[in-house]
Amino acid sequence: MSAEPASEAIWNQVECGGYTADLPLWEQLAAENEGPIVELGCGVGRVVEHLSRASGSLVIGVDRDRELVEEVWRRLHGRPGNSGDAEIGDVRGFELYARFQLALAPMQLVQLLPGRVDRICCLACVSDHLLAGGRAAFAIVEEMPTLAAEEAAPALPDVRQVGDWVYSSLPLAPEVDEERIVLRRLRQTVDPEGKMSEELNEVELLRLSAERLEQEATEVGLQPLARRQIPATETHIGSTVVLLEKEA
């Protein structure tokens, strides 16, 4: 039997689908800012699906990966009472038909961008899509936690079975320097015949402080409002959430 390649949609579900530590904060912000919501870098719809059910508001995800957006469509379209959707677009220059009361950028999305110019483009695009007085929330990681070897608990893999295939993603020690944080995972796939293949996946985050992001936001008419914290889990680092508000 030939091996079935693991798609990005499957890995997104394996590595992000079970992550819930940020959902209470997004729910709280949705309740405080009633109205349409846009999520940047929506993946297969983890946040879009949750908030569309929890808040009842229109929730639109944006992702540049067509495969991920099509998975959102597959999961949400046709469901009774569904108010979630997704569009293909780059977070640095998307164009949507709606204007939003709240914009969310979970899981360090803004740190995946190549640099300052790209962040400014993203912030400006968000500002253009917000209603007057609308708010934006960007999750970032400022510092990696440091634990002594004897204090660190062994990492546990995220595992998901899809049909007769098993997918496992094990977090490894990150690589950190002054300019970047490289998050590393060992991805393993077991096919229906029991044959295992594996690959190393790396995601590079640019180092970014809350102060710097707030300063850049002011350049496009977004004012710093507050900061919130999302706790770490066994397989995901904690985040600082920078809250911004569009000038009325």
Stockholm file with secondary structure:
# STOCKHOLM 1.0

chainA/1-248         MSAEPASEAIWNQVECGGYTADLPLWEQLAAENEGPIVELGCGVGRVVEHLSRASGSLVIGVDRDRELVEEVWRRLHGRPGNSGDAEIGDVRGFELYARFQLALAPMQLVQLLPGRVDRICCLACVSDHLLAGGRAAFAIVEEMPTLAAEEAAPALPDVRQVGDWVYSSLPLAPEVDEERIVLRRLRQTVDPEGKMSEELNEVELLRLSAERLEQEATEVGLQPLARRQIPATETHIGSTVVLLEKEA
#=GR chainA/1-248 SS CCCCCCCHHHHHHHHHTTCCTTHHHHHHHHHHSCSCEEEESCTTTHHHHHHHHHHCSCEEEEESCHHHHHHHHHHHTTCTTCCEEEEECCTTSCCCSSCEEEEEECTTGGGGSSSHHHHHHHHHHHHHHEEEEEEEEEEECCSCCCCCTTTCCCCCCEEEEETTEEEEEEEEEEEECSSEEEEEEEEEEECTTSCEEEEEEEEEEECCCHHHHHHHHHTTTEEEEEEEEECCCSSSCCEEEEEEEECC
#=GC SS_cons         CCCCCCCHHHHHHHHHTTCCTTHHHHHHHHHHSCSCEEEESCTTTHHHHHHHHHHCSCEEEEESCHHHHHHHHHHHTTCTTCCEEEEECCTTSCCCSSCEEEEEECTTGGGGSSSHHHHHHHHHHHHHHEEEEEEEEEEECCSCCCCCTTTCCCCCCEEEEETTEEEEEEEEEEEECSSEEEEEEEEEEECTTSCEEEEEEEEEEECCCHHHHHHHHHTTTEEEEEEEEECCCSSSCCEEEEEEEECC
//
